[in-house]
Amino acid sequence: MNASGNLHFIHRSGLLIYMTMAAAFMNSARAEEYNASVGLGAAWVPYYSGADKYHISPVPQAQLFNGRLRLQGDELSVVLPLTDDVSIGPIVGYSSGRDSSDVSALNGLEDIDSTVLYGAFLRWQPGRFNATLKYLAAGDSDQGASATLSVGYDIYRDEQQKLTLGVSGMWNSSDYMQSWYGITPQQSASSERHYSVYTPSSGFSKITPGLSWQYQLSPHWRVNSALGWGILINDAKESPLAEKSSNAMGMVGLNYQF
């Protein structure tokens, strides 16, 4: 049973763009002045990468214990510094799956169940540059695993605002690709559009350039915003479920630091 219901959080296939967008929140220029921050944002994202229909998804955000514990949308991570520039940590997340009623292209297909995600990250952040490697596996083993590499550079920053240009790339296992982009013989027979059987291979599926901007409204309030463009490549792009080869996405949020 799909747990997404009427309130859609960012689907797993949309996590990559959120990771790029979240750079402004993750790397606050004033974070050293506060012990914690909490906030809420809204993201405009496709129901899945390649869908032609969009929805608004809530994005809760929090940093606690001087940034050691971080909530980013549907991911909770623990930050363990190794050096001033390098940190690692475990991640626990949630994927709301995909409902066949989300868009007409999915009519007749099976739902993708909601599942817990688990994994780890490695981050390097020297000065204006940042790079993050993240691995996530699904608790439902049929949904496979993914790895993302995200890099960014602060092209402008001062005491009040920061503008960051970034790009991310996503790799997916064969089980992930089959779950999100494949068509089984049973799905081919049941789909309203009578899709041909499609069995994608593991590999890189998407590249996402993005631009994020944060602005300090007051000593305690900060606005985060971002725009991005998710571009499907390789077997994901060739999937019959890919109605579009790319998706524009955006996010805006408000944080309170204390």
Solvent accessible surface area in square Angstrom, and as a share of the most:
residue,aa,sasa,rsa
1,M,205,0.92
2,N,14,0.07
3,A,61,0.47
4,S,6,0.04
5,G,52,0.50
6,N,159,0.82
7,L,109,0.54
8,H,23,0.10
9,F,65,0.27
10,I,6,0.03
11,H,2,0.01
12,R,2,0.01
13,S,3,0.02
14,G,4,0.04
15,L,11,0.05
16,L,1,0.00
17,I,0,0.00
18,Y,9,0.03
19,M,29,0.13
20,T,9,0.05
21,M,2,0.01
22,A,4,0.03
23,A,18,0.14
24,A,1,0.01
25,F,1,0.00
26,M,25,0.11
27,N,24,0.13
28,S,11,0.07
29,A,43,0.34
30,R,50,0.18
31,A,41,0.32
32,E,138,0.62
33,E,102,0.46
34,Y,32,0.12
35,N,99,0.51
36,A,11,0.09
37,S,7,0.05
38,V,65,0.37
39,G,20,0.19
40,L,113,0.56
41,G,8,0.08
42,A,40,0.31
43,A,1,0.00
44,W,115,0.40
45,V,2,0.01
46,P,5,0.03
47,Y,23,0.09
48,Y,2,0.01
49,S,5,0.03
50,G,0,0.00
51,A,0,0.00
52,D,81,0.42
53,K,97,0.41
54,Y,43,0.16
55,H,17,0.07
56,I,109,0.55
57,S,0,0.00
58,P,36,0.23
59,V,0,0.00
60,P,38,0.24
61,Q,4,0.02
62,A,15,0.12
63,Q,11,0.05
64,L,62,0.31
65,F,144,0.60
66,N,96,0.49
67,G,7,0.06
68,R,113,0.41
69,L,48,0.24
70,R,34,0.12
71,L,54,0.27
72,Q,17,0.08
73,G,8,0.08
74,D,22,0.11
75,E,18,0.08
76,L,80,0.40
77,S,14,0.09
78,V,58,0.33
79,V,9,0.05
80,L,87,0.43
81,P,68,0.43
82,L,106,0.53
83,T,83,0.48
84,D,151,0.78
85,D,58,0.30
86,V,40,0.23
87,S,14,0.09
88,I,62,0.32
89,G,6,0.05
90,P,67,0.42
91,I,6,0.03
92,V,85,0.49
93,G,6,0.06
94,Y,80,0.30
95,S,0,0.00
96,S,2,0.01
97,G,0,0.00
98,R,8,0.03
99,D,35,0.18
100,S,25,0.16
101,S,85,0.55
102,D,9,0.05
103,V,7,0.04
104,S,64,0.41
105,A,1,0.00
106,L,1,0.00
107,N,46,0.24
108,G,38,0.36
109,L,11,0.06
110,E,121,0.54
111,D,59,0.30
112,I,15,0.08
113,D,60,0.31
114,S,31,0.20
115,T,12,0.07
116,V,85,0.49
117,L,0,0.00
118,Y,118,0.45
119,G,19,0.18
120,A,51,0.39
121,F,10,0.04
122,L,82,0.41
123,R,26,0.09
124,W,123,0.43
125,Q,61,0.27
126,P,39,0.24
127,G,52,0.50
128,R,88,0.32
129,F,66,0.27
130,N,14,0.07
131,A,17,0.13
132,T,11,0.07
133,L,89,0.44
134,K,19,0.08
135,Y,107,0.41
136,L,6,0.03
137,A,12,0.09
138,A,6,0.04
139,G,50,0.48
140,D,49,0.25
141,S,87,0.56
142,D,104,0.54
143,Q,5,0.02
144,G,13,0.12
145,A,10,0.08
146,S,6,0.04
147,A,24,0.19
148,T,8,0.05
149,L,96,0.48
150,S,12,0.08
151,V,45,0.26
152,G,6,0.06
153,Y,104,0.40
154,D,9,0.05
155,I,83,0.42
156,Y,107,0.41
157,R,95,0.34
158,D,60,0.31
159,E,150,0.67
160,Q,84,0.37
161,Q,52,0.23
162,K,8,0.04
163,L,51,0.25
164,T,6,0.04
165,L,95,0.47
166,G,11,0.11
167,V,59,0.34
168,S,3,0.02
169,G,18,0.17
170,M,6,0.02
171,W,84,0.29
172,N,0,0.00
173,S,22,0.14
174,S,59,0.38
175,D,69,0.36
176,Y,1,0.00
177,M,2,0.01
178,Q,48,0.21
179,S,27,0.17
180,W,1,0.00
181,Y,6,0.02
182,G,2,0.02
183,I,0,0.00
184,T,44,0.25
185,P,84,0.53
186,Q,127,0.56
187,Q,26,0.12
188,S,25,0.16
189,A,84,0.65
190,S,63,0.41
191,S,2,0.01
192,E,117,0.52
193,R,117,0.43
194,H,143,0.64
195,Y,22,0.08
196,S,90,0.58
197,V,82,0.47
198,Y,47,0.18
199,T,105,0.61
200,P,6,0.04
201,S,68,0.44
202,S,57,0.37
203,G,20,0.20
204,F,115,0.48
205,S,1,0.01
206,K,5,0.02
207,I,75,0.38
208,T,0,0.00
209,P,53,0.33
210,G,8,0.08
211,L,71,0.35
212,S,3,0.02
213,W,94,0.33
214,Q,5,0.02
215,Y,61,0.23
216,Q,10,0.04
217,L,98,0.49
218,S,43,0.28
219,P,84,0.53
220,H,72,0.32
221,W,109,0.38
222,R,1,0.01
223,V,32,0.18
224,N,0,0.00
225,S,27,0.17
226,A,6,0.05
227,L,126,0.63
228,G,10,0.09
229,W,118,0.41
230,G,2,0.02
231,I,66,0.33
232,L,3,0.01
233,I,41,0.21
234,N,89,0.46
235,D,47,0.24
236,A,0,0.00
237,K,100,0.42
238,E,118,0.53
239,S,4,0.03
240,P,48,0.30
241,L,1,0.00
242,A,21,0.16
243,E,56,0.25
244,K,79,0.34
245,S,56,0.36
246,S,22,0.14
247,N,3,0.02
248,A,31,0.24
249,M,7,0.03
250,G,11,0.10
251,M,9,0.04
252,V,83,0.48
253,G,5,0.05
254,L,76,0.38
255,N,0,0.00
256,Y,74,0.28
257,Q,3,0.01
258,F,101,0.42
